[in-house]
């Protein structure tokens, strides 16, 4: 008779001690993001947060997203310190569009085998993103699932909850012809279009470590974390009436701007109104990508669109620039003719 040996969870590929070590490293990072409203700390079965009392009619606004195939580039380049900021940005920028102040964030990190150093680097980026957005990293989940992911790879998801005064929700309904469209500069490709971006890199086979732009390498530029617009936009909301906003994510300018427009309007954009960063010129050239496809896949240098009344545009631009944003007047709202597309770029 063959005697069977005793098996442990570690034998099955799950290292509980590594998970405990990661929790210990996450604690101080999360503590830096604490803000008013947090009840308790990391480690409970549920995260607790009290809605700020100064809101008279608070409306909770939530969003969830991931980083997408930008992670495949992170694995290839062994760069894990910035994708956490990407994760936070994709959710907090989305809820910001409706006028919400981000309150707290939760993350989900899944892998086949937990590498504590890599996971801590990722969570460090998440914590930095939360600090930039002024929201608390209030909880999350680390899942080690042997056989589910290739060695050295992981997946991320994030969940943000914010709050807005019901009377100050921004839904685009007040937008009308004549309004001005402002564009806030992106920091790069953000977290969208990376399946095409990676395909172009695969075809071009560039030296990723060669100088590319402003003493940065192509790897630096391609992995630049998504810009978080929260503090500058919240500040602008206190000074100017914002009629609508669009976070330029998957679908680019062509598909995201119409999401906030009334059906009888069109966003007429002038591509000469802002400089296209070198990364997008390189991608278009090396991939022979059509101009319309560029605007449908990538942000092409505009990460957030803000729509204000024409008479407020100059003051809004000044306020954004004072908050550290690079911004331009990139177009105007016009009346829609028939069933034409709601974004026009000329």
GIKA-V596102 format. One record per backbone hydrogen bond with DSSP energy under -1.0 kcal/mol. NH is the residue of the N-H (numbers start at 0). CO is the residue of the C=O. E is the energy in kcal/mol with one decimal. If there is no record, write none. Layout:
<<NH/CO/E> <NH/CO/E>>
This chain:
<<11/7/-1.1> <12/9/-1.4> <13/8/-2.3> <18/14/-1.7> <19/15/-2.3> <20/16/-2.3> <21/17/-2.1> <22/18/-2.1> <23/19/-1.9> <24/20/-1.5> <25/21/-2.2> <26/22/-1.9> <29/25/-2.6> <30/26/-2.2> <31/27/-1.1> <32/29/-1.6> <33/30/-1.3> <37/34/-1.8> <38/47/-2.1> <49/36/-3.1> <54/51/-1.2> <58/163/-2.5> <60/161/-2.6> <62/159/-2.4> <64/157/-1.7> <69/66/-1.0> <70/67/-1.7> <73/69/-1.9> <74/70/-2.5> <75/71/-2.0> <76/72/-2.5> <77/73/-1.0> <78/73/-2.0> <85/81/-1.5> <86/82/-2.2> <87/83/-2.0> <88/84/-2.8> <89/85/-2.3> <91/87/-2.7> <92/88/-2.3> <94/90/-2.0> <95/91/-1.8> <96/92/-1.1> <98/95/-2.7> <99/94/-1.5> <100/162/-2.8> <102/160/-2.8> <103/160/-1.8> <104/135/-2.8> <105/158/-2.4> <106/138/-1.2> <107/156/-2.6> <108/140/-3.0> <109/154/-2.4> <110/142/-2.6> <118/114/-2.7> <119/115/-2.6> <120/116/-1.8> <121/117/-2.3> <122/118/-2.6> <123/119/-2.1> <124/120/-1.6> <125/121/-1.8> <126/122/-2.7> <127/123/-2.1> <128/124/-2.2> <129/125/-2.3> <130/126/-2.2> <131/127/-2.2> <132/128/-1.8> <133/129/-1.0> <134/129/-2.1> <135/102/-2.5> <137/104/-1.8> <137/135/-1.2> <140/106/-2.0> <142/108/-3.1> <144/110/-3.8> <147/144/-2.0> <152/149/-2.0> <154/109/-2.5> <156/107/-1.7> <157/64/-2.8> <158/105/-2.5> <159/62/-3.0> <160/103/-2.3> <161/60/-3.4> <162/100/-2.0> <163/58/-2.0> <165/56/-2.2> <167/164/-2.2> <168/165/-1.1> <169/97/-1.7> <174/171/-1.6> <177/332/-3.1> <178/175/-2.0> <179/307/-2.5> <180/330/-2.6> <181/305/-3.4> <182/327/-3.0> <183/303/-3.0> <184/325/-3.1> <185/300/-1.7> <191/188/-1.8> <196/192/-2.6> <197/193/-2.5> <198/194/-1.4> <199/195/-2.4> <200/196/-2.2> <201/197/-2.5> <202/198/-1.8> <203/199/-3.1> <204/200/-2.4> <207/205/-1.0> <209/206/-1.7> <211/215/-3.7> <212/215/-1.9> <215/212/-2.1> <217/209/-1.2> <218/207/-2.6> <220/216/-2.4> <221/217/-2.8> <222/218/-1.8> <232/228/-2.3> <233/229/-2.8> <234/230/-1.9> <235/231/-1.9> <236/232/-2.3> <238/235/-1.6> <239/235/-2.6> <242/306/-2.4> <243/306/-1.3> <245/304/-2.1> <247/302/-1.9> <248/246/-1.3> <251/248/-2.3> <253/294/-1.5> <254/250/-1.8> <255/251/-1.7> <256/252/-1.1> <258/255/-1.0> <259/256/-1.8> <260/257/-1.0> <264/261/-1.7> <265/333/-2.5> <266/341/-2.9> <267/331/-2.7> <268/343/-3.6> <269/329/-2.8> <272/269/-2.2> <279/276/-1.2> <280/276/-1.2> <281/277/-2.6> <282/278/-2.4> <283/279/-2.4> <284/280/-2.3> <285/281/-3.0> <286/282/-2.1> <288/283/-1.4> <293/289/-2.1> <294/290/-1.8> <295/291/-1.1> <296/292/-1.6> <297/293/-2.5> <301/298/-1.8> <302/183/-2.5> <303/183/-1.2> <304/245/-2.6> <305/181/-2.5> <306/243/-3.0> <307/179/-2.0> <311/308/-1.7> <312/309/-1.2> <315/311/-2.4> <316/312/-2.6> <317/313/-2.2> <318/314/-2.3> <319/315/-2.5> <320/316/-2.5> <321/317/-2.0> <322/318/-1.4> <323/320/-1.3> <324/319/-2.4> <327/182/-2.1> <329/180/-2.3> <330/180/-1.1> <331/267/-1.8> <332/178/-2.5> <333/265/-2.6> <335/263/-2.3> <339/336/-1.4> <343/266/-3.0> <345/268/-2.4>>
